[in-house]
Amino acid sequence: MNIRERWNNLSRPAQWAFLIPVVVLVYFLPVLNPPILATSGTDFPSAMFDVARYALVAVGLNVVVGQAGLLDLGYVGFFAVGAYVAALFTSPNSSLHKLPYLWTLPLAMVVTMIFGIILGTPTLRLRGDYLAIVTLGFGEIIRLLADNVTPLRGQSGFERVGTNNAGQPFFENATQWYWFTVTIIVIVLLLVGNLERSRVGRAWVAIREDEDVAEIMGVSTYKFKIWAFVIGAAIGGLSGALYAGRLGFVNNQSFDVVTSMLFLAAVVLGGAGNKVGVLLGAVVVAYLPLRFVQIADYNYLIFGIALIVLMIFRPQGLLGARQRLLAKGRQAYQHLIGRGEQVSGESALAEPGGNQ
């Protein structure tokens, strides 16, 4: 029995008994500041916030790429939309700076969900490379709009994003930003985890494994793909708003294709479809260049080589997606076939034994 099976066989209280100390340790990392994790050129709490920011992005992108199997190369577009929402409503450079920063976080999620619907409604009927090209174009369109639409201020950007009327930032230091971001990540992981175990999550797995078969079985693939796209967009917008508030400055230079590729690299390296895996991938992508500054200039080359090696020897990533839900689906199918019943999309997405 491997580690994953042992973990799955543990009771819920036993799992929480292990997870709670781990989460507490993660919270206290900036305070402990272990020398072995020290970064060069960047103070440790700021480095940890960057890691947390990438982790939140990876969780959102994992819903789209890892769970539903939709190749999104323009995820940075949703990240940019969230950052600009925070900038427009909190920066003194904008005529709209009337909202407290905290209120811009749910607003950024709502706006990016709307963008997700606008983009996803016509494009999610495409598959594979065609969908990837369209999403890549979306990311570039957002960046070019920010450069050419006057209220978005192009390269001049927005200053003092996230400050209040007195010009004070929402949090005073990077450690507080890190704690806030980790808290949001924990909440998002709980919500996404519940979705994965629901009918929606099982539909995503079915679409990822074989969309045609899922459609034949009665799964409304288009509807569930929209769900994945919109939820992923909301998390991306939230992470963008957090990034804007922490940095305090937003312009169009932070949302290029390379950034989008790094987001995708975090998901692929860690293991698409596995929440713990994508968190590990985010740590690798965000932390290593800060820890080993001597190789920072070659990080794209190193990540590229690492991706090639992974695709050859471990295509599922460092921690591949769990197949437990798919196995349950097969068990349900065999159970229904054994009883001589007709299998529909409703029964295929139900837990074995009929539990929804």
N, C-alpha and C positions, 0 to 999 in steps of 0.2 A: 504494500500500500504506500503510495507516494505522499508527499506533503500536502498536495492539494486535496486528495481524497480524505486524509486525516482531518484536515481543516473543515471540510464539508460535513464530516461525520460528527463534529463537535456540536454540542447544544448551543443555542443562542447565548445563554449566560456565560458559557465557557469562552465563546468567541469574544464577547465584550470584555471579559476579564483579562484577555490578552491585549485587546485593542486599546482600551482606556489608558494603560501605562504608556503604550507607544505614542498615542496622541499627546499625552502630557509631556513626554520627552521632546516631541516635535515642537510643542509650544515653547519650551524652555531653551531650545537650541541657541537663540541669540543671547540669552542671559549666560548660559554655560560657556559659550564661545570656545569650544574645544580646540586646542592648538592644532590637532591633526586636520581639522577642517578649515583652518585659517585661509583667507584669500589675500592675494597680493593686489594692491592698487584699489581695492574696493573694501570698505568696512564690512564686517561680517553680517550685521543685521540687514544692510542694503542688499548684500548678495543673497541672503535668505529670502528677502522679499521678491527678488527676481525669480528665484526658484519657485516660490509659491505662485507667482503670477503665471509662469509657464505651466505649472501644475493645473491651475484652474482652466487655462486655455486647452490643455491636453484633455481634460475631462470632458469639456464641451465638444471638442473635435472628435473625441472617441465615440460620442453618441452618433455622429454622422458617419464617420469612416469605419469605426470598429464594430458598432452595434448593427447599423442598417446597411453597411457595406457600400456607402456612396462616396466616391472619390471626390473630395472637395479640395481644390488647390487654391481657392481664393478666400479661405477662412479669415485671413487678415482683414478683409473688407468689413466683416461684422465687428471685429476688434476695433477697427478705425471708427465705425459708426458710433460705438459706445463711447469711445474717447472724445469724439467731437460733441456728442450730446452733453457730456460732463463739462466740456470746455465752453460751449455756447451758453449754458445756463449758470455758470459760476465764475467765468473769467471777466474781469473788468474791461477787457477789450471787446466784449460782446454787449450789444444793447439788450440782450435777454437775461443778463446775469441777475436774476431775481430769486432763484431757488437755493435753499441750503444744499450743500454737496450731497448729504445723505439721501435726499429725495431724488437726486439724479440717477442713483443706482437702479431703482425699479423703473424709472423712466427710460434709461438706456436699454434695459431689457425689453420693454414694450416696443420701443422704436425699432430695435434690431429684429424683434419677432415680426414686425410689419415688413421690414426689408426682406426677411426670410420668406414670408408668404409671397411677396412681390416677385422675388427671384425664383422661388421654388415652384410656384404654380405653373409657369410655362416650361421650365427646364427639367423638372424631375420626371418627365416622360422620356427623357434621354437616358442613356446608360453609358457606363464605361468611359472611354476616352472622350466622347462627345460631352458628357456631363462635366468631366474634368476641365475641358477647354472653356466651357461656358462659365464655370465658377472662377477659373483663373482670370477670365475677362472681367468678371464682377469686381474682383479685388483691385484690378488696375483701374477700372472705371471710378471707384470710390477715391483712389489716390489722385487721379487726374481731376476729378470734380473739386477736390479740396485745393488743388493748385489753381484752378481756373474760375471758380465761383467766388466772387469778391467777399461775401460775408464770412467765408471760411478761411480767409487771410493767407492762403498759400503757404509759402516758406516763412513768412513773418510769424504766423501762428498765434496762439493764445497764451498769455502769461498769467501767472498766479491762478491757475486752475484749481478749484477746490477750496479757495479761501473764502472766509466770511466777509461781512461788511467792514470789519476792522482790518482786513488784510491778513488775518492769521490763518494758517493751514488747518485742515480738519484734524490731523494728528501732528504732533510735534516732532516725532522721530521715526526712524525706519522700523524699530522694534514694534511700535504700536501698529504701524501699517501691516507688518508681518502677522501679528496676532489677529488682526481684523480679517486679513485675507485667509489665513488658515481656518478661522471660524466659518467663513463663507464656504470654503472648500469642504469642510466636514458636513455642512448642511446640504450642499449640492450633491455630495457623494451619497448621503442617505436618501435623498429624493430620487437620484438616478438609479440607485440600487433597487429601490422599490419598483421603479418603472421596469427594470430588467426582469424582475420576478413576476411581473404582471402579464396580462395578455398582450399589451403593447410590446414589451420586451421580447416575448416569444414570436410575435409577428416580425420584429426586426431581425431576429435570428433566421427566421424562415426566408426573409427577403435576401439577407446576406448570403445564405447558402445556395439558394436557387430561386430567383425571382419568378421564373416561369412556372415552376412547380407550385410555388406559394400562391400564384394567381389562379392556377387551375384548382387548387384546393379550396378556393373561396376567400382567400385573404385579400383584403382591399389594399393592395400594395401601394398604390398611389397615395392613399390617405395616410398610411403609416409612414411613408417616406416624407410627406409634408410634416408630420409630427416630429420626426427625427430632425429635419432641417430647421424647424422653428425652435425646438428646444436647444439644439446646438447653437443657433444664432443668439438666443437669449443669454446663454452662458458666455459666449464670445463677447457680446456687448457689455456684460457685467465686468468681465476681466479688463476690457478696454477702458471703462470708466474708472476702475481701480488704478490702472496704470496712469491715466491722466491726472488723477488726484494726487498720487504719490510723486510723480515727476513735476507736476505744477506747470508743465509746458507741453503744448500739443501743436505740431505742424505736420505737413504731409510727408516729411522725410522718414517718418518712423514706420510706415505701413507699405513697404515695398514687397516684391515677390519673394525675396530672400527670407524675409521674416516669416512669410506664410510657409515656405519650405521647412524652416526650422520648427514651426508648430507641427507640421505633418511628420517631420523626422522624430519628434518626441513620441508621437503615437506609434509609429512603425517600429522604432527601436525598442520601446518598452513592451509592445505586444498589443496590437489593435484588438479591441473587444474586451480587454481586461483592465479594470479600473486601477488595480495596484500596478500593473505593468506600465500603463501610461504615466502614472506618477513617477515611477522609476525612470522612464524615458525622459520626462521633464527635468528630473534631477541631473541626468547625464548631459542633456543639451544645454541647460542653463548654468549649471554649477561648474562643470569641468573647465570651460574657458576662463572663468573667474579664479579657479583654484590654480590652474597652470597657465599663467599669463604668457610664459615663453612659447606656448603653442597656440595662443589665441589667434594669431594671424593665419594659422593653418586649420582653424576649426572646421571650416566648410570642407576642406579636403579630407580631414580625419573622419568627419561624420559621413561623408560620401563613401569612403572606403569601408567604414563600419557597416553602412547599409548594404553595400554589395556583399560583404562577408556574411551578414545575417541572412540575406536573401538566398545565399548558396547553402549555408549549413543549418540555418534555423529560420525559415521564412515566416514563422508565426511570431517572431520577436523574442525578446528575452523572457517574457512571461506571456505565453500565448493565451488566446481566449479560451475560457472554460466551455466545454461542450456539454455541460450537464443539462442545460435546457433543451439542447438538440436531442440528447439521449432520451430525455423524458418524452419529447414529441414522438420519437420512434416507438417508445414503449406504449404510448397512448394509441398510436396507429395500429400496432400489432394487437393490442387489447381489443380494439374495436373490430378489426378484421376477424379476429378469433371468434367474436360474438356474432359475426355475419352482418354487422351494421354498416350503413353507408357513411363514409368519412366525409365530413364537410369542413369548411374553414373554422366554424365555431368549435367543433370537437377537436380539431387539430391543435388549436391554440389553448385548449383547456388542459389543466393538469391531469395526469393519469388518475383515473378513478372519478373524474367528473368535477373536481374542485376547480373553481375559476380563480 
